[in-house]
Amino acid sequence: MAGRRGVAAGPVRVLVVGDVHGEFELLAEWVAAVRQDHGALDAVLAVGDVEPNRDETDAAGVHGPAKYRKVGDFPLVHEGLLDLGAPLYFIGGNHEPWPALDDAGPGWWSDGVYFLGRAGVTDVVGLRVAFLSGIHSPRVTDVPKARRDTVRERTYYTAEELEQVRRAARRAGRVDILLTHDWPSGVAEPRRGTPVGRPELRALSERIRPRWHFCGHMHHRHRAAVGPTEVVCLGHIRTGPAAFAVIERNPDGQLKLIENAV
């Protein structure tokens, strides 16, 4: 399982971060601030648009305008020159080096940086984490057994991956955290007349009933509920505290979300 490194014997503390977009030096600064205020972190979870580009080849595989195809700060992490302060576990968003990620598959992407994969459920430092990478597209998500032949198509999740998460969560029996890049529908008012969030992600959250559902993508913070699930939408890392949340598990097994943790 993903979380076998760094499991603590005492309380477990996990930082969840919104869209990083390649700004790993800034991420390291915020992780250091959280550690100073709250103590050691066992893991950092990222909700996509991480852009862990190791080099120009990785960056060239990121879909979108040229500003999303920058190498960013990740080479400092990859070369051991920047310490993030805790192992980073990430899902993919719509701005990622998807050709390289798909070639590598789930696992350690770099020392201390773990790609969770496209879809599933795993254990991260004792927390049961369900995850789905990518965003929705009618041309891929709504077409059974759709192919993802282009770089653009790789940014989308499939119907089969949604079902993969549902099945894995049913087998797991309990889900503490659901990570998606996009928001579930029905948690916010439309923006400029356009509905916010995806109904299939809301249905997924309702089906697997995680304690928390974390997402990013929209670059601002928002809190809502889907049944018993607390939905926490996180901002862009440049928004500072709005991009972060801290979860603690006490030795008795109780989980809590720390308000105003940063």
Beta strands, then each sheet from edge to edge (+ up, - down):
strand 1: 12-17
strand 2: 43-46
strand 3: 88-90
strand 4: 107-110
strand 5: 113-115
strand 6: 119-124
strand 7: 127-132
strand 8: 177-180
strand 9: 212-215
strand 10: 222-226
strand 11: 229-233
strand 12: 244-249
strand 13: 255-258
sheet 1: 4+ 5- 3- 2- 1- 12+ 13-
sheet 2: 6+ 7- 8- 9- 11- 10+
end
